[in-house]
Amino acid sequence: MLFREVTVKPYMSEVIVEKMWTADPSQGLYNVYNKVLEFVPKHCAQMMNITSGRFVASDVEMFGEQRAGIRGFDFLVNAVWPEVVSLIEARFGSIFAPGNPDAFHQKYMTTVWFINKFEGLCGSKASVQRLRLHPSFTSFMARWSLPVYFQIRFQEMVNKFENSLQSPQDSAVTDSELFSTSAVSVLWWCIDRCWQDSVYIQALCHSCCHVCLCGLKKKFSLSRAANISDGDTSEVTEEVSTSYLVHLLSDLNTLLTKVPEYFRQGILPKLRQTNLQDIELLSEAILESCGALQQLVPGLEGQIVSQVAPSKASPFVNSVLKPVREFLEENQPLVRQQQRQAWAAAILADTAHQVSYLARIVNLITDGLYRKSVTVAAYRPTSSVTILKVFF
């Protein structure tokens, strides 16, 4: 097209140059795009008014009364855009490389901003539609390796989460203000990471949702961190402290509270910008995934109770219950009163069961000794109650 060769190409050849981009690595591409956008009102405005049928007051005197536009002429779509993207692809080819995900994200989002501004200059929805269907537009957008970018981000999150499971009881791993265990802290970081402005890309919305759902279904991984049997216990070798289990349970309850809130305030607004039709279905999936984590709670509580409950006889009942009391008081800031009461009841029930079992054993022993020998019977306590006093 003559307009592209005579007007567009000379201007863009001077603007889209590598030195202008490399002079300011953080804002260079933005500055180039700004120069491109300045071209339209300076050099295309009058031509666009003629072909579209839109006239400003100063044009009426020159061209007469307003009339219908001339069909078949769309200078922005057919002349300006192809020239711009052809020069960018030829001179700025490195911007499409996703090897540095932070730099790639910045360049891609700057390009998305430029495209939105360019579409705003098109003047009509029909022109925008023609732009998006133009072969140069589809080939330009295909150059951005979004799947590779997402895979790099995803691998970063997977590696960090797996590393947190290597030393789950190392509290130094986490610097979170919300969580005190590395496994839950990193899991929350992974969920939040997908939707951060420095990472999130609207075209990858479904992939980000997939990461959230997969993260919330990490039941087996968290069960490894807690040393809870979940089918395959071959990898569980480290004994988990009771204190760690309490912190893990506290973090798990916090996570189950935070996720629905974060979905409503942080994720849902971004989903609505994409005009998704299945938002309600996704909300149900998020809640279902939280339910998978909720299934860990009984196992954690059972392991805590079994570790805290006394396993040996003590001279006095007060001494038997002393570790229980100290445990409940020590973890009071982390555990709700209702939960502590439930634990205390479970521990006492387990303790009573052990005492009952011990009493039956003592009765069997004393009865056997009595029947076996009168001499031994002379040293036998007069009743099982007396024997229990010896043990307690």
Secondary structure as a PSIPRED ss2 file (coil, helix, strand):
# PSIPRED VFORMAT (PSIPRED V4.0)

   1 M C   1.000  0.000  0.000
   2 L H   0.000  1.000  0.000
   3 F H   0.000  1.000  0.000
   4 R H   0.000  1.000  0.000
   5 E H   0.000  1.000  0.000
   6 V H   0.000  1.000  0.000
   7 T H   0.000  1.000  0.000
   8 V H   0.000  1.000  0.000
   9 K H   0.000  1.000  0.000
  10 P H   0.000  1.000  0.000
  11 Y H   0.000  1.000  0.000
  12 M H   0.000  1.000  0.000
  13 S H   0.000  1.000  0.000
  14 E H   0.000  1.000  0.000
  15 V H   0.000  1.000  0.000
  16 I C   1.000  0.000  0.000
  17 V C   1.000  0.000  0.000
  18 E H   0.000  1.000  0.000
  19 K H   0.000  1.000  0.000
  20 M H   0.000  1.000  0.000
  21 W H   0.000  1.000  0.000
  22 T H   0.000  1.000  0.000
  23 A C   1.000  0.000  0.000
  24 D C   1.000  0.000  0.000
  25 P C   1.000  0.000  0.000
  26 S C   1.000  0.000  0.000
  27 Q C   1.000  0.000  0.000
  28 G H   0.000  1.000  0.000
  29 L H   0.000  1.000  0.000
  30 Y H   0.000  1.000  0.000
  31 N H   0.000  1.000  0.000
  32 V H   0.000  1.000  0.000
  33 Y H   0.000  1.000  0.000
  34 N H   0.000  1.000  0.000
  35 K H   0.000  1.000  0.000
  36 V H   0.000  1.000  0.000
  37 L H   0.000  1.000  0.000
  38 E H   0.000  1.000  0.000
  39 F H   0.000  1.000  0.000
  40 V H   0.000  1.000  0.000
  41 P H   0.000  1.000  0.000
  42 K H   0.000  1.000  0.000
  43 H H   0.000  1.000  0.000
  44 C H   0.000  1.000  0.000
  45 A H   0.000  1.000  0.000
  46 Q H   0.000  1.000  0.000
  47 M H   0.000  1.000  0.000
  48 M H   0.000  1.000  0.000
  49 N H   0.000  1.000  0.000
  50 I H   0.000  1.000  0.000
  51 T H   0.000  1.000  0.000
  52 S H   0.000  1.000  0.000
  53 G C   1.000  0.000  0.000
  54 R C   1.000  0.000  0.000
  55 F C   1.000  0.000  0.000
  56 V C   1.000  0.000  0.000
  57 A H   0.000  1.000  0.000
  58 S H   0.000  1.000  0.000
  59 D H   0.000  1.000  0.000
  60 V H   0.000  1.000  0.000
  61 E H   0.000  1.000  0.000
  62 M H   0.000  1.000  0.000
  63 F H   0.000  1.000  0.000
  64 G C   1.000  0.000  0.000
  65 E C   1.000  0.000  0.000
  66 Q C   1.000  0.000  0.000
  67 R C   1.000  0.000  0.000
  68 A C   1.000  0.000  0.000
  69 G C   1.000  0.000  0.000
  70 I C   1.000  0.000  0.000
  71 R C   1.000  0.000  0.000
  72 G C   1.000  0.000  0.000
  73 F C   1.000  0.000  0.000
  74 D C   1.000  0.000  0.000
  75 F H   0.000  1.000  0.000
  76 L H   0.000  1.000  0.000
  77 V H   0.000  1.000  0.000
  78 N H   0.000  1.000  0.000
  79 A H   0.000  1.000  0.000
  80 V H   0.000  1.000  0.000
  81 W H   0.000  1.000  0.000
  82 P H   0.000  1.000  0.000
  83 E H   0.000  1.000  0.000
  84 V H   0.000  1.000  0.000
  85 V H   0.000  1.000  0.000
  86 S H   0.000  1.000  0.000
  87 L H   0.000  1.000  0.000
  88 I H   0.000  1.000  0.000
  89 E H   0.000  1.000  0.000
  90 A H   0.000  1.000  0.000
  91 R H   0.000  1.000  0.000
  92 F C   1.000  0.000  0.000
  93 G H   0.000  1.000  0.000
  94 S H   0.000  1.000  0.000
  95 I H   0.000  1.000  0.000
  96 F H   0.000  1.000  0.000
  97 A C   1.000  0.000  0.000
  98 P C   1.000  0.000  0.000
  99 G C   1.000  0.000  0.000
 100 N C   1.000  0.000  0.000
 101 P H   0.000  1.000  0.000
 102 D H   0.000  1.000  0.000
 103 A H   0.000  1.000  0.000
 104 F H   0.000  1.000  0.000
 105 H H   0.000  1.000  0.000
 106 Q H   0.000  1.000  0.000
 107 K H   0.000  1.000  0.000
 108 Y H   0.000  1.000  0.000
 109 M H   0.000  1.000  0.000
 110 T H   0.000  1.000  0.000
 111 T H   0.000  1.000  0.000
 112 V H   0.000  1.000  0.000
 113 W H   0.000  1.000  0.000
 114 F H   0.000  1.000  0.000
 115 I H   0.000  1.000  0.000
 116 N H   0.000  1.000  0.000
 117 K H   0.000  1.000  0.000
 118 F H   0.000  1.000  0.000
 119 E H   0.000  1.000  0.000
 120 G H   0.000  1.000  0.000
 121 L H   0.000  1.000  0.000
 122 C C   1.000  0.000  0.000
 123 G C   1.000  0.000  0.000
 124 S C   1.000  0.000  0.000
 125 K H   0.000  1.000  0.000
 126 A H   0.000  1.000  0.000
 127 S H   0.000  1.000  0.000
 128 V H   0.000  1.000  0.000
 129 Q H   0.000  1.000  0.000
 130 R H   0.000  1.000  0.000
 131 L H   0.000  1.000  0.000
 132 R H   0.000  1.000  0.000
 133 L H   0.000  1.000  0.000
 134 H C   1.000  0.000  0.000
 135 P H   0.000  1.000  0.000
 136 S H   0.000  1.000  0.000
 137 F H   0.000  1.000  0.000
 138 T H   0.000  1.000  0.000
 139 S H   0.000  1.000  0.000
 140 F H   0.000  1.000  0.000
 141 M H   0.000  1.000  0.000
 142 A H   0.000  1.000  0.000
 143 R C   1.000  0.000  0.000
 144 W C   1.000  0.000  0.000
 145 S C   1.000  0.000  0.000
 146 L H   0.000  1.000  0.000
 147 P H   0.000  1.000  0.000
 148 V H   0.000  1.000  0.000
 149 Y H   0.000  1.000  0.000
 150 F H   0.000  1.000  0.000
 151 Q H   0.000  1.000  0.000
 152 I H   0.000  1.000  0.000
 153 R H   0.000  1.000  0.000
 154 F H   0.000  1.000  0.000
 155 Q H   0.000  1.000  0.000
 156 E H   0.000  1.000  0.000
 157 M H   0.000  1.000  0.000
 158 V H   0.000  1.000  0.000
 159 N H   0.000  1.000  0.000
 160 K H   0.000  1.000  0.000
 161 F H   0.000  1.000  0.000
 162 E H   0.000  1.000  0.000
 163 N H   0.000  1.000  0.000
 164 S H   0.000  1.000  0.000
 165 L H   0.000  1.000  0.000
 166 Q H   0.000  1.000  0.000
 167 S C   1.000  0.000  0.000
 168 P C   1.000  0.000  0.000
 169 Q C   1.000  0.000  0.000
 170 D C   1.000  0.000  0.000
 171 S H   0.000  1.000  0.000
 172 A H   0.000  1.000  0.000
 173 V H   0.000  1.000  0.000
 174 T C   1.000  0.000  0.000
 175 D C   1.000  0.000  0.000
 176 S C   1.000  0.000  0.000
 177 E C   1.000  0.000  0.000
 178 L C   1.000  0.000  0.000
 179 F C   1.000  0.000  0.000
 180 S C   1.000  0.000  0.000
 181 T C   1.000  0.000  0.000
 182 S H   0.000  1.000  0.000
 183 A H   0.000  1.000  0.000
 184 V H   0.000  1.000  0.000
 185 S H   0.000  1.000  0.000
 186 V H   0.000  1.000  0.000
 187 L H   0.000  1.000  0.000
 188 W H   0.000  1.000  0.000
 189 W H   0.000  1.000  0.000
 190 C H   0.000  1.000  0.000
 191 I H   0.000  1.000  0.000
 192 D H   0.000  1.000  0.000
 193 R H   0.000  1.000  0.000
 194 C H   0.000  1.000  0.000
 195 W H   0.000  1.000  0.000
 196 Q C   1.000  0.000  0.000
 197 D C   1.000  0.000  0.000
 198 S C   1.000  0.000  0.000
 199 V C   1.000  0.000  0.000
 200 Y C   1.000  0.000  0.000
 201 I C   1.000  0.000  0.000
 202 Q H   0.000  1.000  0.000
 203 A H   0.000  1.000  0.000
 204 L H   0.000  1.000  0.000
 205 C H   0.000  1.000  0.000
 206 H H   0.000  1.000  0.000
 207 S H   0.000  1.000  0.000
 208 C H   0.000  1.000  0.000
 209 C H   0.000  1.000  0.000
 210 H H   0.000  1.000  0.000
 211 V H   0.000  1.000  0.000
 212 C H   0.000  1.000  0.000
 213 L H   0.000  1.000  0.000
 214 C H   0.000  1.000  0.000
 215 G H   0.000  1.000  0.000
 216 L H   0.000  1.000  0.000
 217 K C   1.000  0.000  0.000
 218 K C   1.000  0.000  0.000
 219 K H   0.000  1.000  0.000
 220 F H   0.000  1.000  0.000
 221 S H   0.000  1.000  0.000
 222 L H   0.000  1.000  0.000
 223 S H   0.000  1.000  0.000
 224 R H   0.000  1.000  0.000
 225 A H   0.000  1.000  0.000
 226 A H   0.000  1.000  0.000
 227 N C   1.000  0.000  0.000
 228 I C   1.000  0.000  0.000
 229 S C   1.000  0.000  0.000
 230 D C   1.000  0.000  0.000
 231 G C   1.000  0.000  0.000
 232 D C   1.000  0.000  0.000
 233 T C   1.000  0.000  0.000
 234 S C   1.000  0.000  0.000
 235 E C   1.000  0.000  0.000
 236 V C   1.000  0.000  0.000
 237 T C   1.000  0.000  0.000
 238 E C   1.000  0.000  0.000
 239 E C   1.000  0.000  0.000
 240 V C   1.000  0.000  0.000
 241 S C   1.000  0.000  0.000
 242 T H   0.000  1.000  0.000
 243 S H   0.000  1.000  0.000
 244 Y H   0.000  1.000  0.000
 245 L H   0.000  1.000  0.000
 246 V H   0.000  1.000  0.000
 247 H H   0.000  1.000  0.000
 248 L H   0.000  1.000  0.000
 249 L H   0.000  1.000  0.000
 250 S H   0.000  1.000  0.000
 251 D H   0.000  1.000  0.000
 252 L H   0.000  1.000  0.000
 253 N H   0.000  1.000  0.000
 254 T H   0.000  1.000  0.000
 255 L H   0.000  1.000  0.000
 256 L H   0.000  1.000  0.000
 257 T H   0.000  1.000  0.000
 258 K H   0.000  1.000  0.000
 259 V H   0.000  1.000  0.000
 260 P H   0.000  1.000  0.000
 261 E H   0.000  1.000  0.000
 262 Y H   0.000  1.000  0.000
 263 F H   0.000  1.000  0.000
 264 R H   0.000  1.000  0.000
 265 Q H   0.000  1.000  0.000
 266 G H   0.000  1.000  0.000
 267 I H   0.000  1.000  0.000
 268 L H   0.000  1.000  0.000
 269 P H   0.000  1.000  0.000
 270 K H   0.000  1.000  0.000
 271 L H   0.000  1.000  0.000
 272 R H   0.000  1.000  0.000
 273 Q H   0.000  1.000  0.000
 274 T C   1.000  0.000  0.000
 275 N C   1.000  0.000  0.000
 276 L C   1.000  0.000  0.000
 277 Q C   1.000  0.000  0.000
 278 D C   1.000  0.000  0.000
 279 I H   0.000  1.000  0.000
 280 E H   0.000  1.000  0.000
 281 L H   0.000  1.000  0.000
 282 L H   0.000  1.000  0.000
 283 S H   0.000  1.000  0.000
 284 E H   0.000  1.000  0.000
 285 A H   0.000  1.000  0.000
 286 I H   0.000  1.000  0.000
 287 L H   0.000  1.000  0.000
 288 E H   0.000  1.000  0.000
 289 S H   0.000  1.000  0.000
 290 C H   0.000  1.000  0.000
 291 G H   0.000  1.000  0.000
 292 A H   0.000  1.000  0.000
 293 L H   0.000  1.000  0.000
 294 Q H   0.000  1.000  0.000
 295 Q C   1.000  0.000  0.000
 296 L H   0.000  1.000  0.000
 297 V H   0.000  1.000  0.000
 298 P H   0.000  1.000  0.000
 299 G H   0.000  1.000  0.000
 300 L H   0.000  1.000  0.000
 301 E H   0.000  1.000  0.000
 302 G H   0.000  1.000  0.000
 303 Q H   0.000  1.000  0.000
 304 I H   0.000  1.000  0.000
 305 V H   0.000  1.000  0.000
 306 S H   0.000  1.000  0.000
 307 Q H   0.000  1.000  0.000
 308 V H   0.000  1.000  0.000
 309 A C   1.000  0.000  0.000
 310 P C   1.000  0.000  0.000
 311 S C   1.000  0.000  0.000
 312 K C   1.000  0.000  0.000
 313 A C   1.000  0.000  0.000
 314 S C   1.000  0.000  0.000
 315 P C   1.000  0.000  0.000
 316 F C   1.000  0.000  0.000
 317 V H   0.000  1.000  0.000
 318 N H   0.000  1.000  0.000
 319 S H   0.000  1.000  0.000
 320 V H   0.000  1.000  0.000
 321 L H   0.000  1.000  0.000
 322 K H   0.000  1.000  0.000
 323 P H   0.000  1.000  0.000
 324 V H   0.000  1.000  0.000
 325 R H   0.000  1.000  0.000
 326 E H   0.000  1.000  0.000
 327 F H   0.000  1.000  0.000
 328 L H   0.000  1.000  0.000
 329 E H   0.000  1.000  0.000
 330 E H   0.000  1.000  0.000
 331 N C   1.000  0.000  0.000
 332 Q C   1.000  0.000  0.000
 333 P C   1.000  0.000  0.000
 334 L C   1.000  0.000  0.000
 335 V C   1.000  0.000  0.000
 336 R C   1.000  0.000  0.000
 337 Q H   0.000  1.000  0.000
 338 Q H   0.000  1.000  0.000
 339 Q H   0.000  1.000  0.000
 340 R H   0.000  1.000  0.000
 341 Q H   0.000  1.000  0.000
 342 A H   0.000  1.000  0.000
 343 W H   0.000  1.000  0.000
 344 A H   0.000  1.000  0.000
 345 A H   0.000  1.000  0.000
 346 A H   0.000  1.000  0.000
 347 I H   0.000  1.000  0.000
 348 L H   0.000  1.000  0.000
 349 A H   0.000  1.000  0.000
 350 D H   0.000  1.000  0.000
 351 T H   0.000  1.000  0.000
 352 A H   0.000  1.000  0.000
 353 H H   0.000  1.000  0.000
 354 Q H   0.000  1.000  0.000
 355 V H   0.000  1.000  0.000
 356 S H   0.000  1.000  0.000
 357 Y H   0.000  1.000  0.000
 358 L H   0.000  1.000  0.000
 359 A H   0.000  1.000  0.000
 360 R H   0.000  1.000  0.000
 361 I H   0.000  1.000  0.000
 362 V H   0.000  1.000  0.000
 363 N H   0.000  1.000  0.000
 364 L H   0.000  1.000  0.000
 365 I H   0.000  1.000  0.000
 366 T H   0.000  1.000  0.000
 367 D H   0.000  1.000  0.000
 368 G H   0.000  1.000  0.000
 369 L H   0.000  1.000  0.000
 370 Y H   0.000  1.000  0.000
 371 R H   0.000  1.000  0.000
 372 K H   0.000  1.000  0.000
 373 S C   1.000  0.000  0.000
 374 V H   0.000  1.000  0.000
 375 T H   0.000  1.000  0.000
 376 V H   0.000  1.000  0.000
 377 A H   0.000  1.000  0.000
 378 A H   0.000  1.000  0.000
 379 Y C   1.000  0.000  0.000
 380 R C   1.000  0.000  0.000
 381 P C   1.000  0.000  0.000
 382 T C   1.000  0.000  0.000
 383 S C   1.000  0.000  0.000
 384 S H   0.000  1.000  0.000
 385 V H   0.000  1.000  0.000
 386 T H   0.000  1.000  0.000
 387 I H   0.000  1.000  0.000
 388 L H   0.000  1.000  0.000
 389 K H   0.000  1.000  0.000
 390 V H   0.000  1.000  0.000
 391 F H   0.000  1.000  0.000
 392 F C   1.000  0.000  0.000
